Amino acid sequence: MAPLVPVVLGSLHTEKSLQQDVRSLLMRPGDFTAANYRLILSGGAARGPIFEQVSYLPKSVERFPTAFLNSTMVGVAVTAATLVVAGLSAYAIARLGLPGRRCCSRRAWPAG
């Protein structure tokens, strides 16, 4: 988790404030901004204070909302398929007379 702290803190600052003094990110809570996230999630439509120095926008930023939606749909579908397969497998192990069934169920649910 420790390596993610500078990444998250850097994403909450403008490029200009990062270039001024990187070591004092925690000391300037007033400089925090969500403009970077608004820019990415809006597909480049909501340009805020991060464009004080930069005037161009890469094409990948304009395609981000579509890519994010695509990744979300794939993630939900894979999670649902995994739950169905795991549930059916658990049922088969619990109900069918498979060799080793008692061993697995004793280790998973100890007698209380």
N, C-alpha and C positions, 0 to 999 in steps of 0.2 A: 504494500500500500504506500510506502514511503516515496517511491519514485513517482507516483501519481500526483502527489501534493504540488510539486512545482508546475506540472502540466496543467492542473486545474486552476491554480492561482494565475498562471500565465494567460489562460483563456479568459479570465475575468478582467484583464487589463487591456488597454489600447496598446497598439504597437509603439506609440510615442512614449507612453509611460514606462514600457518595458525597456526601451532604449536609454532612458534617462538613468535609472538605477535599478538593476535587477535584484540586488541584495535586500532592498527595503520593501519588498512586496507585502509583507505582513504588517509593516508599520504604517501603510497608507490605506486604510480600509475605505476611505472616501473616494478612492480612485477606481473602485470596483465597478464594472459595467457588464451588462448582459448584451451589449450591442453585437458582439461576435456571434452569439447564439441566435439573436434575431436576424442577423444577416444571412447566416447559413440556412436556418429553418424557413426563411421567406424566399429562398432561391435568389437572393441578391436584390430584392425589391426594397428592403428596409436598410438603406445605407445610413449609418450613424457616425459617431465620432471616430470610428476607426479609419475613416477616409480622410483624415487630416493630412496624411502624407502620401497615401496611395490612391490613385484615381482609376485603376483598372480592376477588373474582376475576372478571375479565371472561369472558363466555361464549366468546370466541374462543380462550382458553387451553384450555378443555375440548375444543374441536374440533380443536386443533392436531395430535394424533397421527394422526387420520384424514386431515387435509389433507396432512400430511407424507408419509404412505404413498401417497396419491393422486399427489402430485407426483413421488415416486420412481418409481412405476409408469409414469407418462407419460414421464419422462426416460429410463428404460431402454428403453421401446418406441420412442421417437424415435431414440435412439442406435442401436438395432439396425436400424431401417429405413434410417437414413442409411448405415450400414456396408454393408448389402445393395445399396442403389442405387449407392453409390460404387464398390463392388467390381465390379458388373456394368458400370458405365461405364468403369472402368479396363480391364476385359477387352476391351470393345468397341474402345476406342482402341488397345490393344496388338495385337489380333489381326485386326481388320478393316482392309481397305484404304481407310481414310478419307484424304481430302486433308489434308495437313499432319501426318500421323502421324509421319513421320521428324523433322520439326522439333520436335515435342513430346517425342519420346523422346530426342533428342540433348540437349535442354536439361535434361531431368529426370535423365538418367544420362550424365554426360560420360565420354568415353573415358579409361580409366585406364591 
